[in-house]
Amino acid sequence: MEDLFMVGVRTLSSLANRDTELGRGALPSARSGDVGDFVEETDSLLAVVDSELRVSGGNAAFLRWFGRKETDMLGEPFPELVATDPAYLRERLGQVGDGRARRLRATITGPSPIGAGRLTIDAVQLPADDGMLLLTLIPAEFTGKGRVCLVTSLEAKILQGMARGLSSVQMASRLYLSRQGIDYHVARLQRRFKAGNRLELISRAFAAGLLDATSWPPRVPESRLTI
């Protein structure tokens, strides 16, 4: 188990020292010691999962957050451990594991030590042929205000449509919904954001970081979508 998790440490070491070749051999003691201390002592939640997406290791912060011993976590299926929709998360992580995607960054909802919560996951493949992934986990309570503003995929499409100036009829045609259905979701969003009209809703969505102002048409970042 420790050997598997140290693959992540070796990967971080190779990034810090590109002259060091990734492998099972020993790294220079000072470098590997520094990285090992960082991985173990950082407040960031770090974990490694194998090609079947089972927990292969985690640092102290990861274990503290779950409130479980390392021996209890080994072999646990990671998607089922953290997501209310594990099948979707399993598919997305699998795309990174088999090389179809370079990276995954997404925010999911699911159980946590403090009850149902939101968790942002950043996943990259370790430079090896075994499909192992290095994960960074950011619980919502770590974001400062204790919550992250998230929307569903449909809500994101509606916000993007309004930001482009589309009418309810135009969005209904594109999203295969009725005009009344679009208006219903818009009204829900307005109540949620305490917006008096659509223009104020879009302004509040930009202010909350839900719409990316650096692109056109504006888009909702994938990390702000619920899974």
Stockholm file with secondary structure:
# STOCKHOLM 1.0

chainA/1-227         MEDLFMVGVRTLSSLANRDTELGRGALPSARSGDVGDFVEETDSLLAVVDSELRVSGGNAAFLRWFGRKETDMLGEPFPELVATDPAYLRERLGQVGDGRARRLRATITGPSPIGAGRLTIDAVQLPADDGMLLLTLIPAEFTGKGRVCLVTSLEAKILQGMARGLSSVQMASRLYLSRQGIDYHVARLQRRFKAGNRLELISRAFAAGLLDATSWPPRVPESRLTI
#=GR chainA/1-227 SS CHHHHHHHHHHHHHHHCTTSCCSSSCCCHHHHHHHHHHHHHCSSEEEEECTTCBEEEECHHHHHHHTCCHHHHTTCBHHHHHCSSHHHHHHHHHHHHTTSCSEEEEEEEECCTTSSEEEEEEEEECSSSSCCEEEEEEEGGGSSSSCCCCBCHHHHHHHHHHHTTCCHHHHHHHHTCCHHHHHHHHHHHHHHTTCSSHHHHHHHHHHTTCSBTTSSSCBCCGGGBCC
#=GC SS_cons         CHHHHHHHHHHHHHHHCTTSCCSSSCCCHHHHHHHHHHHHHCSSEEEEECTTCBEEEECHHHHHHHTCCHHHHTTCBHHHHHCSSHHHHHHHHHHHHTTSCSEEEEEEEECCTTSSEEEEEEEEECSSSSCCEEEEEEEGGGSSSSCCCCBCHHHHHHHHHHHTTCCHHHHHHHHTCCHHHHHHHHHHHHHHTTCSSHHHHHHHHHHTTCSBTTSSSCBCCGGGBCC
//
